[in-house]
Amino acid sequence: MNSIDFYYFTFSTYILIIGIAFIISFVVFYMLTQKCYNKIDIIYVYVVNILGFAIGAKLLSLLSNNIEITIYNFINSGYSFIGGIIGSLLIISLYCKRYKLEFKNILCNFTVIYPLIYSISKIGCFLNNCCYGIININHINYIFPLQLLDSIIMFGLFLILIRQFDRQNELVIVLFFSMFGSIKFIENFFRYSRNIMKLNLTLEQIVCTIFIVIGLIKITSICIKKSKK
């Protein structure tokens, strides 16, 4: 893992970029939520999100790579962004239930910043020379910077979601699950390293399929509500 030396300290480039991603995303999250929630709730729910994200990202990474779940493997494993989202959503829902916050509104805020976190963190993957892509042309494998392509596409998704934010919260959630799931599903086919589970799909792609189904169900629900009006 690439690192940066600063006097007597050594920082992992990857972890540093992820840290920057969460800090920038917190600023955006704060701007989106400050009119509806007090500062303490905003800070707490975001910190809780990071905790859930870290746990979920580690666990799905272990499951995706068929690695035994032990404390040592948990600490030294990689990260799965999809797993991070699942962990984040679970712990946020518990927090909202415990402190009587509107989960749907909080969820809308987080679905806006997830692509932003992903977009910035992929720069860390590029600098760390991991998660690159491979494409086969005429039986010759070519490696390409899939991380940067991912970063650009997800930043575009972030811009789409933030433009829709003040119009209809439910639409933001629908767009996130359907578009994020679809992008990650397709992207995974071009990953250099793929651990196949079923039907030539990785565990992450299976989860992405669930995301897409959730998005389609929500779209159907919205259409039914509009037709009844």
Secondary structure, DSSP 4 states (H G I P E B T S, - for coil): --EEEETTEEEEHHHHHHHHHHHHHHHHHHHHHTTTS-HHHHHHHHHHHHHHHHHHHHHHHHHHTT----HHHHHHS---HHHHHHHHHHHHHHHHHHTT--HHHHHHHHHHHHHHHHHHHHHHHHHTT-S-EEEEETTEEEEE-HHHHHHHHHHHHHHHHHHHTTT-HHHHHHHIIIIIHHHHHHHHTTBS---EEETTEEHHHHHHHHHHHHHHHHHHHHHHHHHH-
